[in-house]
């Protein structure tokens, strides 16, 4: 039987797969890149095969790596639960919880939630990792995150996952005050007719190579519009700054706009709440109970939603 001498090897291997490179894994783990390479090589020697395809960019697991990865994650999770079992006896919670979320959520919602959690459980560690919509629910299923806060636009949770609807928010347009999109007498409380966007270049969130983020794409479809993006970025602030530079109309969800510096810009709702963005928190039903994950999940569900959104319906999505 192969002898795996250090659980660090497993943690490093999983991090390389999750982050797509040895250098990114080194940053995430606060280890030297040489140490990351040494760990993966030692694990490969112990198992007698190559786990990571180093010739591909980003690096990816080999067939052997894909077969071994869930077992590595299971060992790491079992050790984490073992530590938590000891913590339950000592009355101290020291687990680690990884939350995948949108940048707007990590900046505009989670700081208050995590402050309250930290005050009660100061040794509990919470790691935030920011992603666009397509990666969040899949990250739960793959074991990369313990909890995901995400929109329901394109990746609704399966029956293996527990999700709770947190809030609904409208989309907004971000433009300079003299922009022709705005009515002569100023924007109304009801907001803009989405059809008015068709006459202007659009700037929105999207990953490189993608036509549009599923959130914005869902809104465009609800509005009956087929408008290609002229400019795109994965960061809300960049969308605002591109609009500030006169390159088009920035389209964001309300929370993303609220955490951005929109000084000197006009932020006006577009369309109706029914066409807005639904946000949920999700965790895996399949994994063994974790007191740390339970504490953080309950805190997220119980927290007041950000200003400017409509609170959740008081029931689980699934």
N, C-alpha and C positions, 0 to 999 in steps of 0.2 A: 504494500500500500504506500502511495506517495506520502512523504513526510513534509507537511507544511508547518514550518517552525514559528512563523510570526503572523498574527492576525493583521498586522500592518500591511503585509503583502496583499491581502484580500481587499483592504480598504483602498490601497493605492491602485490596484487593478480596476476596481469599480470606478474610481475617480477618473482614470484615464479614459475609460469608455464613456462616462457621463460628459466629460468636458472636451473630448475629441482630440486631445493632444497631451503630450507629456508635460509641456511647459504650463498649460492651463491647469492641469492636475496639481503640479507643484505649487502654483499660486494658491489654489483652493485649499490644499492641505498644509500650507506653510512649511514646505519641505524643499530642499534643493532638488533641482531637476535630475541631478546625478543619482540622488537617493531614490527618486521615483523610478528611474530606469533600472536601478539595481533591484528594487523590490519586484518589479514585473518580471525581470529576467530570472530572479531566484524562484519565483512562483512557476514560471515556465519550465525551469529545470526540474523542479519537484514533480510536476505533472507530466513531464516528458513530451511536451508539444508547445507550439506557438499559440499564444492567446490573443495577440494583437497584431493586426496587419499594419506595419509601420510604413509601408510604401504608399498607403492611401492617405489623402488629406481631405477632411480630417481623418485621423486614425480611427480604425473600427475593429471590433472583435472578429476573430476568425470563427470558423464553424466550431472549433474546439472552445474558443472563448465564449461564444453564445451558449454552448451547452453548460459551461462551468459557471457563468455569471449568476444565474438565479441561486445556485448553491452558495456562492460566495456571499451574496446579499443575505441569504437565510442565516448563515453563520453569524454575520455581523449583527443582524437583527436579534438573534437569540442571545448574543452577548449583551446587547443593549437591554433586553428584557430581564436578563439575569441581574444586571446592575440595578434596574428599577425594582426588582423583587427585594433586593437588599435595602434599597431606599425606603420601601414601604414599611419595613421592620424598624428602620431608624427614624422614620418620619421626615426624611429629607429627600426631595425630588432632584435628581441630578442628570436626568436623561437629556438626549439631544433630539431636536425636532427640526426637520427641514421643510420649509414652506416655499413652494413655487408660486409665483404670482406675477401680475403685470407691474411695470414700474409705477403706475399711478396708485396701485394698491399699497405697494411697499412704502411709498412716500406719503400718501394721503389718508391711509386708514390704519395700517398696522402699528405705527409708532405708539399710538395711544393704547392699543390692545396689549402690546408687548411690555409697555411700561407697567401696566397693572399686573401682568403675569410675573414680571421680574420682582415686583415688590413683595409678592407672596411666595415666590419660589426663586430666590436669587441664584441658585446653583444650576437651574435648568437652562440649557443652551438652545437658542433658536437661531437657525441659519436661514437667511432669505436668499433666494435665487430668482432672478427676474427673467421672464421669457414672454414671447408673444403667444397669442391664443392657441395655435396648433400644438404647442409643446406641453401644455400644462396638464391636461387630463391624461395624456399618454405617459407623462412622467410619473403619475401616481401608479398606473398599471405596471410600469416598468420598475418600480421601486426606487426611483430617483428622489421622489419627494414623499414625505409623510402626509402632507396636507397641500392642496392646491386651492387657490382662490382665482377664479377664472370666469369668463363669460360663457354663456350657454349657446353661443352663436353657431358653432360648427362642430363641437365635440361633446355632445351630451353624454353624461356619465352612464355606464352600463349598470346592470343589476349587481355586479360585484362591488360597486362603490356606493357610499352613502354621501348624498349631497343635500345641502340646505340652501335655499334661495336667500340671499342677503339683501339685495336691493335692485332697483331698476333705475336707470339714468338716461336722460336724453342725450342726443348728439348735439354738438354746437359747431358753429362756424366761427373762425377767428380771422379777423381782417383789420386793416388800418381804418381809422375813423372816416376817411374820405373815400372809401372803396365804393364803386358803383353798385355793388350788391345790396347795400343798405338803402332802405327807403329814404326819401328826401326829408321826411319828418322824424326820422330815427326809427330804430327797431322797436317792434311791439312786444308785449309780454308773451304773446302767443308764438312769436318767433317767425322764422322765414319759411316760405313755401319751398320745399326741396327742389321743385322744378326750376327755381331761379338759379340753382347751382350749375345748370347745364351750359350757361354762357361764359363760364370762367374756368381757368385751370384749377385742378384740385390737388391738394397736398394732404397726405394722410399717412397713417401707420402701415408699414408693410415690411416684410423681410426681404433681403436681397433676392431678386429673381422672382418674387411673388407679385401678382397683379395688384393685390390689395389684402389687407388683414381681414380675416373672416368677420370680425366685428363690423368694420366699415362696409364690407361687402354685403353683409346681411341687411344693414340699414339702406344701402343703395337699392337692393332688390325690393325691400319693403316700400321704398319710395317710387319704384317703377323706373329707375334710372340705370342706364348703362354708360358710365362715364369712366374712361381710363384715367389713372393717376398721372399727372405730369411730373410730380416730385413725390418722393417717399422717404421715410426714415423710420427706424425702430424706436426713436425717442420722442416723446411729446414735445419737449422743449425745442427740438430741431424743427418740428412741424410749425410751431409758433414763429420761430425765427425766420424760416423760409417765407412764411406769409408776411412777416414784418418787412422783409426785403422786397416785397412787391411781386413775388413769383406766383401767387395764386391765392386761393381760399383754403385755409387750414380747416380740416374737419377732424374733430376729436370727440371722444366721449367726455361728458361733463367733468368727471373726476380728473381725467388727464389734463384738461384745460385748467382746472383749479390748482393743480400742483405745479403748473408752469408759470414762468414770469410773463404775464401778458400786459405789462405796463405799456400804456400808449396804444393798445389794441382794443377792438370791440369784440366781445364774446357774446354771441346771440344764438339762442336755441334754433334748431332746424327740425322740422317735422314734429310728430307727437310722441308722447311717452310710450304709447303702444308700439311704436317703431324703434324704441330705444334699446339699450343694452342691459341684459339681465346678468347679474353677477351672483355666483354661488360659491360655497366652500365645500370641498370634497375630500374624503378620506377613503381608504381601502377597507372594505368589510372583511376581506379574506385573511388579513394578518391577525396575529394574536393581539389581544388588548394591550395597549401601552399606556400606563398612567400619564406619562409626559404628553403624548399625543392627545389623550383625552382632555387634559387640562387646557391645552392650547386650542383645541377644536371647540370646546365649550366656551372659552373666552371669546373666540371670534364670533360664534353664533350669538352670544349674549350682548356683544358690544353695540353701542349706538352706531348707526351707519354714518358715513361722511355727510357733511352739509351739502344740500343741493341735490340729493337723490331721494327716491321714494323707498321707504323701508319695505322689507320683505313681506310676502304673505307668510303667515305664521305656521308653516308646515314644511316638511321635507320635500324636495323635488323628487327624490326616489328613496 
